[in-house]
Structures are given as structure tokens and as C-alpha cells.
């Protein structure tokens, strides 16, 4: 029966993680936007900006990198283009392929968001008990491993 207990414990951990990750991300995004006095930046747009930072890519490559449908990326890019965050251009030497890149405005907003996000987290971490900060620091490698397992689950 020990396998069942371990399985039940794993299921409970999975449920608690699932229940808390989304609200945590939304709270961090909302608070960071307020601190940086940024306009509404949906989480999906922040992820697109992160994926495009320092690079130029095609819409289909962006969709693959983010694990999103091409139509979803197309809608995100269109919305971001309309507010001056993303530029589309024809690939050099290939008039059929479109490439995407961030605008300077998007780079500024992402930097402001990252700075505010770090400040919000540092402040909140400072209010935690030392043992909670230690536990969070110790959990980071495991969270990174978990992320890799989720991202590459089809590779096994």
C-alpha cells in the first residue's frame, strides 16, 4: 500500500501546485504593472516579448517555441503590432517569409516590468520568515526540473 500513499501525496502536491501557480503569476503580473505604472500587459504578451528579446523570428517558429497554435500567435502579434510592441517585416532576401521583432517600446516595457517584478518579489521575500526564503531558494532547482519535464514530456 505504500505505493498508493506516495501516489496520493504526489497527486496532492500536483493539485496544490496547479491551484497556486496561475494565481501567483497573475498577482505578480498585476502588482508589477501597478508598480511600474505600465498599461495592461497580458501574461501572453509578456511571454511573446521574452521570446523575441534580442532576436528576430518567424511567427511559426515563435508558435513552436511558446507551444501555442499559430492562430493564437497570429492574434497576439496582431494585437501587439497595433499598440506598437511588435514589428513584422519581410525576411531579407526572401519576400515570402515574415519575421517578427520587438520595438524599442516593447523592450522598454519589458525592462520596466522585469525591474518592477524583481522589486515586488524582493519586497515580499523580505517579509517572509528566513526559513520560508530558504525553502523557496531550495525549491528553485526542483521547479526548473519540473518545468523541463512538463515542457519536454513528449520527448520521453
C-alpha positions, 0 to 999 in steps of 0.5 A: 500500500505504500505505493498508493500513499506516495501516489496520493501525496504526489497527486496532492502536491500536483493539485496544490501546485496547479491551484497556486501557480496561475494565481501567483503569476497573475498577482505578480503580473498585476502588482508589477504593472501597478508598480511600474505604472505600465498599461495592461500587459497580458501574461501572453504578451509578456511571454511573446516579448521574452521570446523575441528579446534580442532576436528576430523570428518567424511567427511559426517558429515563435508558435513552436517555441511558446507551444501555442497554435499559430492562430493564437500567435497570429492574434497576439502579434496582431494585437501587439503590432497595433499598440506598437510592441511588435514589428513584422517585416519581410525576411531579407532576401526572401519576400515570402517569409515574415519575421517578427521583432520587438520595438524599442517600446516593447523592450522598454516595457519589458525592462520596466516590468522585469525591474518592477517584478524583481522589486515586488518579489524582493519586497515580499521575500523580505517579509517572509520568515528566513526559513520560508526564503530558504525553502523557496531558494531550495525549491528553485532547482526542483521547479526548473526540473519540473518545468523541463519535464512538463515542457519536454514530456513528449520527448520521453 
